[in-house]
Amino acid sequence: MQRNQFVKTVRRSINLNDLPTINSLPIKNKLGNITNRATLIKQFVHEANAVKCHTHLVNDHEIAMDTILNLLSDQPNKKYMSWDDKWLPIPNFNTILKNLKYEHCNNYIPQDREKRQSTYKHLEQACIGITGCSAGLADTGSIILESQAGQGRLCSLLVPIHVALITSNQIYPTMGSYLSDKSDNVTRSSNCNIITGPSRTSDITQTLTLGIHGPGTLHIVIIDN
């Protein structure tokens, strides 16, 4: 958004005297008793699409890799960020991209201030960040990302496009069902992000805008094998 347009939108919003009318929303049906995988996948895809995700349902690793290569081919350069291979559901993921002449931007941030600034400038050139997931939540279309060594947070925060890889057996009905099954995951990780759609904000302009505080586009590749 251009500066003049942004300022004009803020001025217009300030002149609004009344808050918009908000209709009460019904509480969603609980999905905690659903265990059928096909049903969970269908619900997850529906909810993720509703919050402006781009979902890709594939049935093997090769098609998942082809999907990512298609997304990479649309970018202005061949630089990307990603988690380490051990945290991704596609075997030898980074090796495959290296052989295809893609440049993996190391998202380790050094403590030295000068080196840190130069690292940030280098990472800003990455067009896509690729991560795995700890879980997907069928009731909201959210994905859960937990951080340990090799699971850099910048891969899902700094880039304009975030691609999340998830297997169908990682989709849970609700947050409660995930925590009940994998509570140790959260306590082991240094950080836990629950991501629902691309980054969005409307607190200043009162107009929904995507991509202000993080990726404006979120692709979720679901591997159902």
TACORKA-V199385 format. One record per backbone hydrogen bond with DSSP energy under -0.5 kcal/mol. CO is the residue of the C=O (numbers start at 0). NH is the residue of the N-H. Records with the same first field share a line. If there is no record, write none. Layout:
CO: NH / NH
//
This chain:
1: 5
2: 6
3: 7
4: 8
5: 9
6: 10
7: 11
8: 12
9: 13
10: 14
12: 15
20: 22
30: 33
32: 34
35: 39
36: 40
37: 41
38: 42
39: 43
40: 44
41: 45
42: 46
43: 47
44: 48
45: 49
46: 50
47: 50 / 52
48: 51
50: 197
52: 54
53: 219
55: 57 / 221
57: 223
59: 63
60: 64
61: 65
62: 66
63: 67
64: 68
65: 69
66: 70
67: 71
68: 72
69: 73
70: 73
71: 74
77: 102
78: 126 / 127
79: 104
80: 129
83: 86
84: 87
88: 90
89: 92
91: 95
92: 96
93: 97
94: 98
95: 99
96: 101
97: 100
101: 103
102: 79 / 104
103: 105
107: 109
111: 115
112: 116
113: 117
114: 118
115: 119
116: 120
117: 121
118: 122
119: 123
121: 124
122: 125
126: 160
127: 80
128: 162
129: 82
130: 164
134: 143
135: 137 / 171
136: 139 / 140 / 141
141: 136
142: 144 / 194
143: 133 / 134
144: 192
146: 189 / 190
147: 150
149: 83
151: 154
152: 155
153: 156 / 157 / 158
159: 215 / 216
160: 128
161: 163 / 218
162: 130
163: 220
165: 222
166: 169
167: 170
169: 135 / 171
171: 137
172: 138
173: 177
174: 178
175: 179
176: 180
177: 181
178: 182
181: 184 / 185
182: 186
183: 187
184: 188
190: 146
192: 144 / 194
193: 195
194: 142 / 196
198: 210
200: 208
201: 205
208: 200
214: 198
216: 161
217: 53
218: 163 / 220
219: 55 / 221
220: 165 / 222
221: 57 / 223
222: 167 / 224
//
